[in-house]
């Protein structure tokens, strides 16, 4: 449920795998420009590359190789160990356009102006009560349900999960404006003790402004005018860049919250329904899209009978710690940026100096913000690569890893030609390293290592593949 980026990616993946999907969306069928997300990070771009979507988005977005925080902390993204060694600046609605087109082409059934009125589940499936246009009601039955319906998730409420946390910033202002002066950077962000401001381009002559002032704590319903937006921007950036012609303005509050569980029986949570946090670092939409990439292949494997339902438990084990880390890191960035007391300002100065001076620490910080640095739990005694993100390595014959993952299949990379039987060509690609590397690696559809061995035997490979996929493999490359 929910047709934001998280729900669209998940639905498109499932439909592409042959699983019937219905998406319920309470909004009318239109792509809104009211989103707060404006960047795609490297790990998300890798996931989109595995769906042959990254090129479309790169063509409309603007790459940025450097980020600047606290005015003095510079992060050079050009050194990221990824094909996408940059942040891609583009509005969320451009991401939604591409994902919606893919989902429609895959056969997803969209029900707009339809909301969840109730949900029950049993051992065989989930029953969702819906309320559609003109109050029409309907009962839908499915094997599983996913709540990707935002911070005020009706699905989360229906399954009785709390959403503990707190409001961190109140009366954050949003405005879409024209600027008389060009901003100094593609993404402009700065904070002082009492205010911060963020500017990002839409690409149509307007910029989105996100701002906050400590002394202006009013309800979200309080009217907002352009003079207030200008004043907050002047405080944070030193000037308002001659902003004028606001086509839209609003207020919101920024919370830090996380559901204690991402799964209750046959119902799952993803994206903002599972976790919300401050916009610092631009990690919100990216974390939700990576939730979807983790869950979709597992649901598809179970729904098509190729995996034990116990596989679905790994979604909680893998994604909940990532959500917790993002909530903490984005909150930490905001608290340091808005430091007022002498000791917190001293801590910010010390951290900035440390990160600027110590390359490994700066790279680790960049890896966390961009999503490249996370790894998933591995079984005891597993190879060191198990659970890690696999980079876009070259494959024999001129291909590369994320191209090979575009069919939503596992990828087995071996040092020598390998084949053993038939029956898995729809779920497994077999390739060889372009280099002389001797490790045998089984890569999951989401680009993480499922299994690896440095000196694998055919029996060992077949046991690993059988464990993750079932019957015998087919050489297709």
Secondary structure by P-SEA (a helix, b strand, c coil): ccccaaaaaaaaaaaaacbbbbbbbccccccccccccccccaaaaaaaaaaccaaaaaaabbbbcccccccccccccccccccccbbbbccaaaaaaaaaaaaaaaccccccccccccccccccbbbbbbbccccccccccccccccccccccaaaaaacccccccccccbbbbbbbbbcccccccccccccccbbbbbbbccccbbbbbbccccccccccccccaaaaaaaaaaacccccccccccccbbbbbbbbbbcccccccbbbccccccccccccccaaaaaaaaaaacaaaaaaaaacccccccccccccccaaaaaaaaaaaaaaaaaaacccaaaaaaaaaaaaaaaccaaaaaaaaaaaaccccccccccccccccccccccccccccccccccccccbbbbbbcccccccccccccbbbbbbcccccbbbbbccccccccccccccaaaaaaaaaacccccccccc
